[in-house]
Amino acid sequence: MGPVVSGAQFEKIQALIQKGIDEGATLVAGGTGRPDGLEKGYYVKPTVFARVTNDMTVAREEIFGPVVTILGYDSVDHAVEIANDTEYGLAGFVAGADLETARAVARRIRAGWVAINDAFDFGCPFGGYKKSGNGREWGEFGLHDYLETKGILG
């Protein structure tokens, strides 16, 4: 895994990892600081938090670094409620053996891009909802920002 984009982003991620620890999330792997053997550069330890609740900062912020938070849920409805209880909506992921059920869940998630079972396609539009921005990259919809559309009335 490569470094993050800048010193400012490195510091932001470090502060968010520390905030997760301070707020009581269980640190499963990683943590603050650089990975062993990487004394220079903006490298971040891949970090995993368990026993995260949706009121914790690490669950509510877009971290943009190698940090995973694990939140438990009691039902599919509860999982969708957790996923949608955010100011952001860049991307979501659904995993499931029954593809039709996974698609139904994906339709309920308020994110601009939802992958099912690790699917990926550069032809699929990518972009956020809510505070994750608007506009799209990739595919036909990614070209719309570069077009001049004219409406003629009358």
Backbone torsions as a table, in degrees:
resi	resn	phi	psi	omega
1	MET	NA	136.0	-178.3
2	GLY	-84.1	179.8	179.7
3	PRO	-76.0	162.8	172.1
4	VAL	-78.1	171.5	-164.2
5	VAL	-70.0	-28.0	-174.3
6	SER	-158.4	168.3	175.1
7	GLY	-62.4	-38.2	179.0
8	ALA	-63.1	-42.4	179.0
9	GLN	-67.8	-39.7	176.4
10	PHE	-56.8	-48.6	-179.2
11	GLU	-64.7	-38.8	178.0
12	LYS	-61.3	-45.9	-179.4
13	ILE	-64.7	-42.0	178.6
14	GLN	-59.6	-43.3	179.7
15	ALA	-64.9	-38.9	179.3
16	LEU	-69.1	-37.9	175.5
17	ILE	-62.0	-45.7	178.7
18	GLN	-62.6	-38.6	178.4
19	LYS	-62.0	-41.1	177.0
20	GLY	-60.1	-43.1	177.1
21	ILE	-63.5	-47.6	-177.9
22	ASP	-63.3	-33.3	-178.4
23	GLU	-84.7	-0.5	172.2
24	GLY	98.6	8.7	174.1
25	ALA	-68.4	147.8	179.7
26	THR	-83.9	118.4	178.8
27	LEU	-79.4	112.9	-178.3
28	VAL	-92.3	-38.1	-179.5
29	ALA	-152.9	154.8	176.2
30	GLY	82.0	-136.4	-177.4
31	GLY	125.6	-165.4	-178.4
32	THR	-77.8	162.1	178.3
33	GLY	91.8	177.9	179.3
34	ARG	-88.0	156.1	174.4
35	PRO	-62.4	152.3	178.5
36	ASP	-54.1	135.4	177.0
37	GLY	87.3	-3.5	179.4
38	LEU	-120.2	87.0	-175.3
39	GLU	-85.5	-18.7	-179.5
40	LYS	-120.1	161.3	176.6
41	GLY	90.2	171.7	-174.7
42	TYR	-98.7	49.3	179.1
43	TYR	-83.5	135.6	-178.9
44	VAL	-117.0	136.6	175.5
45	LYS	-63.2	127.2	171.9
46	PRO	-57.1	125.5	-170.1
47	THR	-124.5	137.4	177.8
48	VAL	-126.0	129.3	174.3
49	PHE	-113.4	135.4	172.8
50	ALA	-115.0	173.0	-179.1
51	ARG	52.2	44.3	178.1
52	VAL	-90.6	140.5	172.8
53	THR	-110.1	157.0	-172.4
54	ASN	-72.1	-3.5	174.9
55	ASP	-93.4	-4.5	179.4
56	MET	-78.4	146.7	-178.3
57	THR	-58.1	-40.4	-177.7
58	VAL	-66.7	-18.5	175.9
59	ALA	-89.3	-20.7	-171.4
60	ARG	-102.2	-17.4	-175.8
61	GLU	-102.9	152.0	169.3
62	GLU	-83.5	108.0	-172.2
63	ILE	-82.8	-34.3	-178.4
64	PHE	52.1	51.4	175.8
65	GLY	-159.9	176.6	-175.8
66	PRO	-78.1	65.6	-178.5
67	VAL	-128.8	126.3	178.9
68	VAL	-116.8	134.9	175.2
69	THR	-115.0	135.0	-179.1
70	ILE	-110.3	118.8	178.1
71	LEU	-115.6	131.2	176.7
72	GLY	-80.0	157.9	177.0
73	TYR	-145.3	157.5	-175.6
74	ASP	-98.3	-22.4	-177.7
75	SER	-157.5	168.8	176.9
76	VAL	-61.5	-41.2	177.9
77	ASP	-59.3	-41.5	178.7
78	HIS	-64.5	-40.9	178.7
79	ALA	-62.0	-43.0	178.5
80	VAL	-65.5	-39.8	177.6
81	GLU	-60.0	-45.1	177.9
82	ILE	-62.2	-45.9	-177.9
83	ALA	-61.1	-36.3	-176.3
84	ASN	-89.1	-8.8	-178.7
85	ASP	-85.4	66.7	-178.4
86	THR	-155.0	156.1	174.3
87	GLU	-80.2	-9.3	-174.8
88	TYR	-110.4	170.1	178.7
89	GLY	-170.8	52.2	-179.5
90	LEU	-75.0	-57.8	-175.1
91	ALA	-147.2	155.8	176.0
92	GLY	-141.4	165.0	-178.9
93	PHE	-138.4	137.1	177.3
94	VAL	-126.7	134.7	175.3
95	ALA	-122.1	136.0	178.4
96	GLY	-174.4	150.9	-179.5
97	ALA	-75.1	-33.2	-178.9
98	ASP	-93.4	107.2	-174.0
99	LEU	-63.0	-38.9	179.8
100	GLU	-65.2	-39.9	176.7
101	THR	-65.6	-43.2	178.8
102	ALA	-61.2	-40.2	177.9
103	ARG	-65.1	-39.9	178.6
104	ALA	-62.8	-40.7	177.6
105	VAL	-65.9	-44.8	-179.2
106	ALA	-58.7	-38.5	178.9
107	ARG	-63.7	-26.5	-177.6
108	ARG	-84.5	-15.1	-177.5
109	ILE	-83.1	126.7	-178.5
110	ARG	-85.7	74.6	175.8
111	ALA	-139.7	153.0	-176.5
112	GLY	-75.1	-14.5	-177.1
113	TRP	-151.2	122.8	179.4
114	VAL	-128.9	121.0	178.8
115	ALA	-97.8	137.8	177.5
116	ILE	-109.8	126.4	176.9
117	ASN	49.8	47.4	175.7
118	ASP	66.2	21.1	177.4
119	ALA	-64.5	149.6	178.5
120	PHE	-153.4	139.6	179.7
121	ASP	-160.1	118.8	178.1
122	PHE	-65.4	-13.4	176.7
123	GLY	-80.8	-12.0	179.5
124	CYS	-86.6	131.0	-179.3
125	PRO	-61.7	139.1	179.6
126	PHE	-122.8	132.2	177.5
127	GLY	169.2	169.2	-170.0
128	GLY	-99.6	172.2	169.6
129	TYR	-115.5	167.5	174.2
130	LYS	51.9	-134.3	-177.5
131	LYS	-74.6	1.3	175.2
132	SER	-84.7	6.7	174.8
133	GLY	93.5	177.7	175.8
134	ASN	-133.6	-179.2	-172.5
135	GLY	88.3	162.5	-176.3
136	ARG	-134.5	150.6	171.1
137	GLU	-113.5	164.0	173.7
138	TRP	69.5	151.6	175.6
139	GLY	62.4	-170.9	-179.0
140	GLU	-56.8	-41.8	-178.1
141	PHE	-66.0	-25.5	177.1
142	GLY	-68.7	-19.3	179.1
143	LEU	-83.7	-18.5	-174.0
144	HIS	-59.5	-33.2	179.6
145	ASP	-66.3	-18.4	-177.0
146	TYR	-99.6	1.8	-178.5
147	LEU	-102.5	151.2	172.7
148	GLU	-106.8	115.0	-177.8
149	THR	-99.3	135.7	-179.6
150	LYS	-120.1	133.2	171.0
151	GLY	-108.0	130.6	177.8
152	ILE	-117.8	123.0	-177.1
153	LEU	-114.9	142.9	174.0
154	GLY	90.8	NA	NA
